[in-house]
Amino acid sequence: MSIKSRIRTIPHYPKQGIMFRDITTLLKDAVGLRMMVHELVNRYTGQKIDKVAGIESRGFILGAPLAYALGVGFVPIRKKGKLPAETVGHDYELEYGVDRIEIHTDAITPGEKVLLVDDLIATGGTAEAAVILLRKLGGEIVECAFAIDLPDIGGAKRLEALGVSVFSLTTFEGH
Ligand code: AMP
């Protein structure tokens, strides 16, 4: 059984027309969880990486064990108002309205090489905002890694247009 076969799809969640790719079925499976983390560890072992940055909240689930296994620190990128110390933020467009993500200003030292992680890339809006934030702090993005890419929505291409390399463990067709 593969990583992909352990991901559950919930049609029309959280709204009509969305195929929600639910990783909880992958995470609760001991072999699935290990496969997911190991594939990423194998890819990045030996590469020069100083920090793993994870996007709230499912990016934390992948990012923390990956950082631990690589022997580097983990940095959370969070929704507005959640981080307690001084932050820098970036607003980005959603389908309806605007959202904001933030990072502690001292999370990254200029010149550090950062691996950005989230569970899924769809439009790429969230990851693009995270790349902008990390660059504001002087971080160099090694790669953006996702468990799932939805290539038909075009998020990976959007990140590549920023000069960022993108990797995903699996892909799903459609939306
Ligand atoms: P985006 O900014 O459009 O790339 O959306 C990425 C964020 O939204 C990720 O943090 C995902 O957790 C979540 N997301 C977007 N679309 C889906 C989907 N079809 N299934 C599960 N999560 C999704």
py3Dmol code that shows the C-alpha trace and the ligand (Angstrom):
import py3Dmol

protein = """\
ATOM      1  CA  MET A   1       0.000   0.000   0.000  1.00  0.00           C
ATOM      2  CA  SER A   2       1.266   3.405  -0.972  1.00  0.00           C
ATOM      3  CA  ILE A   3       1.131   6.809   0.662  1.00  0.00           C
ATOM      4  CA  LYS A   4      -1.542   7.839  -1.847  1.00  0.00           C
ATOM      5  CA  SER A   5      -3.795   4.886  -1.078  1.00  0.00           C
ATOM      6  CA  ARG A   6      -3.736   5.838   2.624  1.00  0.00           C
ATOM      7  CA  ILE A   7      -5.112   9.341   1.955  1.00  0.00           C
ATOM      8  CA  ARG A   8      -8.896   9.577   2.258  1.00  0.00           C
ATOM      9  CA  THR A   9     -10.965  11.802  -0.031  1.00  0.00           C
ATOM     10  CA  ILE A  10     -14.042  13.528   1.369  1.00  0.00           C
ATOM     11  CA  PRO A  11     -16.182  14.961  -1.441  1.00  0.00           C
ATOM     12  CA  HIS A  12     -17.794  18.375  -0.893  1.00  0.00           C
ATOM     13  CA  TYR A  13     -15.884  19.271   2.275  1.00  0.00           C
ATOM     14  CA  PRO A  14     -15.687  21.975   3.590  1.00  0.00           C
ATOM     15  CA  LYS A  15     -17.933  23.180   0.768  1.00  0.00           C
ATOM     16  CA  GLN A  16     -19.637  21.976  -2.397  1.00  0.00           C
ATOM     17  CA  GLY A  17     -17.221  20.990  -5.168  1.00  0.00           C
ATOM     18  CA  ILE A  18     -14.079  20.603  -3.026  1.00  0.00           C
ATOM     19  CA  MET A  19     -12.490  17.155  -2.875  1.00  0.00           C
ATOM     20  CA  PHE A  20     -10.879  17.278   0.553  1.00  0.00           C
ATOM     21  CA  ARG A  21      -7.701  15.178   0.725  1.00  0.00           C
ATOM     22  CA  ASP A  22      -7.687  13.977   4.312  1.00  0.00           C
ATOM     23  CA  ILE A  23      -4.264  12.896   5.617  1.00  0.00           C
ATOM     24  CA  THR A  24      -5.566  11.727   9.026  1.00  0.00           C
ATOM     25  CA  THR A  25      -5.937   8.207   7.580  1.00  0.00           C
ATOM     26  CA  LEU A  26      -2.262   8.319   6.552  1.00  0.00           C
ATOM     27  CA  LEU A  27      -1.154   9.721   9.904  1.00  0.00           C
ATOM     28  CA  LYS A  28      -2.960   7.155  12.051  1.00  0.00           C
ATOM     29  CA  ASP A  29      -1.323   4.307  10.133  1.00  0.00           C
ATOM     30  CA  ALA A  30       2.068   3.526  11.692  1.00  0.00           C
ATOM     31  CA  VAL A  31       3.568   2.353   8.377  1.00  0.00           C
ATOM     32  CA  GLY A  32       2.021   5.266   6.469  1.00  0.00           C
ATOM     33  CA  LEU A  33       3.337   7.861   8.906  1.00  0.00           C
ATOM     34  CA  ARG A  34       6.803   6.349   8.778  1.00  0.00           C
ATOM     35  CA  MET A  35       6.780   6.140   4.953  1.00  0.00           C
ATOM     36  CA  MET A  36       5.794   9.779   4.677  1.00  0.00           C
ATOM     37  CA  VAL A  37       8.507  11.036   7.009  1.00  0.00           C
ATOM     38  CA  HIS A  38      11.176   8.640   5.692  1.00  0.00           C
ATOM     39  CA  GLU A  39      10.663   9.627   2.062  1.00  0.00           C
ATOM     40  CA  LEU A  40      11.294  13.236   2.985  1.00  0.00           C
ATOM     41  CA  VAL A  41      14.213  12.391   5.277  1.00  0.00           C
ATOM     42  CA  ASN A  42      15.834  10.366   2.461  1.00  0.00           C
ATOM     43  CA  ARG A  43      15.398  13.221   0.011  1.00  0.00           C
ATOM     44  CA  TYR A  44      16.930  15.887   2.246  1.00  0.00           C
ATOM     45  CA  THR A  45      19.603  13.984   4.177  1.00  0.00           C
ATOM     46  CA  GLY A  46      22.993  15.289   3.106  1.00  0.00           C
ATOM     47  CA  GLN A  47      21.581  18.549   1.741  1.00  0.00           C
ATOM     48  CA  LYS A  48      22.599  21.791   3.394  1.00  0.00           C
ATOM     49  CA  ILE A  49      19.509  22.717   5.435  1.00  0.00           C
ATOM     50  CA  ASP A  50      19.506  24.921   8.548  1.00  0.00           C
ATOM     51  CA  LYS A  51      15.779  25.028   9.395  1.00  0.00           C
ATOM     52  CA  VAL A  52      12.526  23.347   8.487  1.00  0.00           C
ATOM     53  CA  ALA A  53       9.576  25.785   8.391  1.00  0.00           C
ATOM     54  CA  GLY A  54       6.050  24.351   8.629  1.00  0.00           C
ATOM     55  CA  ILE A  55       2.785  26.058   7.714  1.00  0.00           C
ATOM     56  CA  GLU A  56      -0.066  25.902  10.273  1.00  0.00           C
ATOM     57  CA  SER A  57      -1.358  23.480  11.062  1.00  0.00           C
ATOM     58  CA  ARG A  58      -0.787  20.269   9.098  1.00  0.00           C
ATOM     59  CA  GLY A  59       2.625  21.491   8.005  1.00  0.00           C
ATOM     60  CA  PHE A  60       3.630  21.134  11.665  1.00  0.00           C
ATOM     61  CA  ILE A  61       2.776  17.428  11.639  1.00  0.00           C
ATOM     62  CA  LEU A  62       5.163  16.753   8.744  1.00  0.00           C
ATOM     63  CA  GLY A  63       7.712  19.424   9.526  1.00  0.00           C
ATOM     64  CA  ALA A  64       8.559  18.638  13.147  1.00  0.00           C
ATOM     65  CA  PRO A  65       9.524  14.953  12.701  1.00  0.00           C
ATOM     66  CA  LEU A  66      11.401  15.856   9.513  1.00  0.00           C
ATOM     67  CA  ALA A  67      13.416  18.565  11.308  1.00  0.00           C
ATOM     68  CA  TYR A  68      14.109  16.159  14.179  1.00  0.00           C
ATOM     69  CA  ALA A  69      15.356  13.446  11.819  1.00  0.00           C
ATOM     70  CA  LEU A  70      17.510  15.897   9.848  1.00  0.00           C
ATOM     71  CA  GLY A  71      18.969  17.254  13.082  1.00  0.00           C
ATOM     72  CA  VAL A  72      17.870  20.861  12.432  1.00  0.00           C
ATOM     73  CA  GLY A  73      15.457  23.294  14.095  1.00  0.00           C
ATOM     74  CA  PHE A  74      11.754  23.718  13.332  1.00  0.00           C
ATOM     75  CA  VAL A  75      10.013  27.069  12.760  1.00  0.00           C
ATOM     76  CA  PRO A  76       6.217  27.531  12.765  1.00  0.00           C
ATOM     77  CA  ILE A  77       4.501  29.836  10.285  1.00  0.00           C
ATOM     78  CA  ARG A  78       1.142  30.655  11.848  1.00  0.00           C
ATOM     79  CA  LYS A  79      -2.169  32.349  11.200  1.00  0.00           C
ATOM     80  CA  LYS A  80      -2.540  35.962  12.301  1.00  0.00           C
ATOM     81  CA  GLY A  81      -2.238  36.723  16.021  1.00  0.00           C
ATOM     82  CA  LYS A  82      -1.033  33.315  17.241  1.00  0.00           C
ATOM     83  CA  LEU A  83       2.679  33.928  17.775  1.00  0.00           C
ATOM     84  CA  PRO A  84       3.612  35.600  21.082  1.00  0.00           C
ATOM     85  CA  ALA A  85       6.814  37.506  20.251  1.00  0.00           C
ATOM     86  CA  GLU A  86       7.597  40.100  17.561  1.00  0.00           C
ATOM     87  CA  THR A  87       6.394  38.947  14.150  1.00  0.00           C
ATOM     88  CA  VAL A  88       6.551  39.826  10.495  1.00  0.00           C
ATOM     89  CA  GLY A  89       3.477  39.010   8.405  1.00  0.00           C
ATOM     90  CA  HIS A  90       2.224  38.806   4.864  1.00  0.00           C
ATOM     91  CA  ASP A  91      -1.353  39.206   3.593  1.00  0.00           C
ATOM     92  CA  TYR A  92      -2.518  37.011   0.741  1.00  0.00           C
ATOM     93  CA  GLU A  93      -5.673  36.669  -1.305  1.00  0.00           C
ATOM     94  CA  LEU A  94      -8.160  33.892  -0.737  1.00  0.00           C
ATOM     95  CA  GLU A  95     -11.059  33.050  -3.021  1.00  0.00           C
ATOM     96  CA  TYR A  96     -13.151  35.347  -0.821  1.00  0.00           C
ATOM     97  CA  GLY A  97     -11.178  37.940   1.110  1.00  0.00           C
ATOM     98  CA  VAL A  98      -7.688  38.124   2.539  1.00  0.00           C
ATOM     99  CA  ASP A  99      -5.742  36.026   5.026  1.00  0.00           C
ATOM    100  CA  ARG A 100      -2.485  36.668   6.855  1.00  0.00           C
ATOM    101  CA  ILE A 101       0.343  34.441   8.018  1.00  0.00           C
ATOM    102  CA  GLU A 102       3.101  35.424  10.409  1.00  0.00           C
ATOM    103  CA  ILE A 103       6.534  34.294  11.581  1.00  0.00           C
ATOM    104  CA  HIS A 104       8.686  35.392  14.505  1.00  0.00           C
ATOM    105  CA  THR A 105      11.239  37.949  13.326  1.00  0.00           C
ATOM    106  CA  ASP A 106      14.022  36.005  15.060  1.00  0.00           C
ATOM    107  CA  ALA A 107      12.958  32.613  13.619  1.00  0.00           C
ATOM    108  CA  ILE A 108      15.453  32.734  10.758  1.00  0.00           C
ATOM    109  CA  THR A 109      18.965  34.169  10.688  1.00  0.00           C
ATOM    110  CA  PRO A 110      19.756  35.881   7.351  1.00  0.00           C
ATOM    111  CA  GLY A 111      21.470  33.442   4.976  1.00  0.00           C
ATOM    112  CA  GLU A 112      19.984  30.328   6.564  1.00  0.00           C
ATOM    113  CA  LYS A 113      18.828  27.596   4.202  1.00  0.00           C
ATOM    114  CA  VAL A 114      15.190  26.756   4.824  1.00  0.00           C
ATOM    115  CA  LEU A 115      13.046  23.833   3.764  1.00  0.00           C
ATOM    116  CA  LEU A 116       9.357  24.834   3.680  1.00  0.00           C
ATOM    117  CA  VAL A 117       6.773  22.118   4.391  1.00  0.00           C
ATOM    118  CA  ASP A 118       2.988  21.804   4.222  1.00  0.00           C
ATOM    119  CA  ASP A 119       0.543  18.946   3.761  1.00  0.00           C
ATOM    120  CA  LEU A 120      -0.932  20.067   0.444  1.00  0.00           C
ATOM    121  CA  ILE A 121      -0.496  22.645  -2.297  1.00  0.00           C
ATOM    122  CA  ALA A 122      -3.593  23.761  -4.220  1.00  0.00           C
ATOM    123  CA  THR A 123      -3.503  27.374  -5.541  1.00  0.00           C
ATOM    124  CA  GLY A 124      -0.113  27.901  -3.910  1.00  0.00           C
ATOM    125  CA  GLY A 125      -1.303  31.136  -2.289  1.00  0.00           C
ATOM    126  CA  THR A 126      -0.418  30.037   1.243  1.00  0.00           C
ATOM    127  CA  ALA A 127       2.996  28.645   0.314  1.00  0.00           C
ATOM    128  CA  GLU A 128       3.771  31.716  -1.807  1.00  0.00           C
ATOM    129  CA  ALA A 129       3.047  33.950   1.208  1.00  0.00           C
ATOM    130  CA  ALA A 130       5.311  31.725   3.337  1.00  0.00           C
ATOM    131  CA  VAL A 131       8.129  31.986   0.772  1.00  0.00           C
ATOM    132  CA  ILE A 132       7.779  35.791   0.792  1.00  0.00           C
ATOM    133  CA  LEU A 133       7.925  35.828   4.619  1.00  0.00           C
ATOM    134  CA  LEU A 134      10.987  33.587   4.794  1.00  0.00           C
ATOM    135  CA  ARG A 135      12.744  35.718   2.195  1.00  0.00           C
ATOM    136  CA  LYS A 136      11.853  38.895   4.139  1.00  0.00           C
ATOM    137  CA  LEU A 137      13.901  37.445   7.005  1.00  0.00           C
ATOM    138  CA  GLY A 138      16.810  36.637   4.677  1.00  0.00           C
ATOM    139  CA  GLY A 139      16.133  32.904   4.437  1.00  0.00           C
ATOM    140  CA  GLU A 140      17.129  30.995   1.309  1.00  0.00           C
ATOM    141  CA  ILE A 141      14.477  28.479   0.271  1.00  0.00           C
ATOM    142  CA  VAL A 142      16.052  25.108  -0.481  1.00  0.00           C
ATOM    143  CA  GLU A 143      12.747  23.608  -1.627  1.00  0.00           C
ATOM    144  CA  CYS A 144       9.034  23.510  -0.788  1.00  0.00           C
ATOM    145  CA  ALA A 145       7.913  19.992   0.113  1.00  0.00           C
ATOM    146  CA  PHE A 146       4.317  18.776   0.282  1.00  0.00           C
ATOM    147  CA  ALA A 147       2.685  15.459   0.956  1.00  0.00           C
ATOM    148  CA  ILE A 148       0.138  16.223  -1.792  1.00  0.00           C
ATOM    149  CA  ASP A 149       0.159  18.354  -4.944  1.00  0.00           C
ATOM    150  CA  LEU A 150      -2.997  19.153  -6.919  1.00  0.00           C
ATOM    151  CA  PRO A 151      -1.199  19.943 -10.201  1.00  0.00           C
ATOM    152  CA  ASP A 152      -4.348  20.904 -12.125  1.00  0.00           C
ATOM    153  CA  ILE A 153      -4.818  23.903  -9.811  1.00  0.00           C
ATOM    154  CA  GLY A 154      -1.332  25.175 -10.624  1.00  0.00           C
ATOM    155  CA  GLY A 155       0.183  26.007  -7.228  1.00  0.00           C
ATOM    156  CA  ALA A 156       3.507  24.297  -7.913  1.00  0.00           C
ATOM    157  CA  LYS A 157       3.949  26.318 -11.121  1.00  0.00           C
ATOM    158  CA  ARG A 158       3.190  29.482  -9.163  1.00  0.00           C
ATOM    159  CA  LEU A 159       5.999  28.688  -6.716  1.00  0.00           C
ATOM    160  CA  GLU A 160       8.378  27.744  -9.514  1.00  0.00           C
ATOM    161  CA  ALA A 161       7.706  31.171 -11.042  1.00  0.00           C
ATOM    162  CA  LEU A 162       9.187  32.622  -7.835  1.00  0.00           C
ATOM    163  CA  GLY A 163      12.324  30.577  -8.471  1.00  0.00           C
ATOM    164  CA  VAL A 164      11.472  27.954  -5.857  1.00  0.00           C
ATOM    165  CA  SER A 165      11.861  24.223  -6.376  1.00  0.00           C
ATOM    166  CA  VAL A 166       8.797  22.108  -5.460  1.00  0.00           C
ATOM    167  CA  PHE A 167       8.572  18.466  -4.388  1.00  0.00           C
ATOM    168  CA  SER A 168       5.538  16.374  -3.477  1.00  0.00           C
ATOM    169  CA  LEU A 169       5.143  12.794  -2.312  1.00  0.00           C
ATOM    170  CA  THR A 170       1.980  12.243  -4.310  1.00  0.00           C
ATOM    171  CA  THR A 171      -0.477  14.008  -6.633  1.00  0.00           C
ATOM    172  CA  PHE A 172      -4.222  13.973  -7.195  1.00  0.00           C
ATOM    173  CA  GLU A 173      -5.866  14.912 -10.479  1.00  0.00           C
ATOM    174  CA  GLY A 174      -8.580  17.537 -10.537  1.00  0.00           C
ATOM    175  CA  HIS A 175      -9.697  19.870  -7.782  1.00  0.00           C
TER     176      HIS A 175
END
"""
ligand_1 = """\
23
AMP
P -3.530 26.864 -1.252
O -3.091 28.129 -0.577
O -4.686 27.077 -2.187
O -2.374 26.151 -1.927
O -4.121 25.917 -0.128
C -3.260 25.218 0.684
C -3.808 25.004 2.070
O -5.209 24.717 2.088
C -3.096 23.824 2.678
O -2.632 24.215 3.961
C -4.137 22.724 2.727
O -4.121 22.150 4.014
C -5.474 23.369 2.447
N -6.204 22.753 1.311
C -6.500 23.351 0.119
N -7.184 22.527 -0.698
C -7.320 21.359 -0.037
C -7.904 20.079 -0.362
N -8.511 19.820 -1.545
N -7.828 19.098 0.560
C -7.214 19.306 1.757
N -6.652 20.477 2.126
C -6.689 21.506 1.245
"""
view = py3Dmol.view(width=600, height=400)
view.addModel(protein, "pdb")
view.setStyle({"model": 0}, {"cartoon": {"style": "trace"}})
view.addModel(ligand_1, "xyz")
view.setStyle({"model": 1}, {"stick": {}})
view.zoomTo()
view.show()
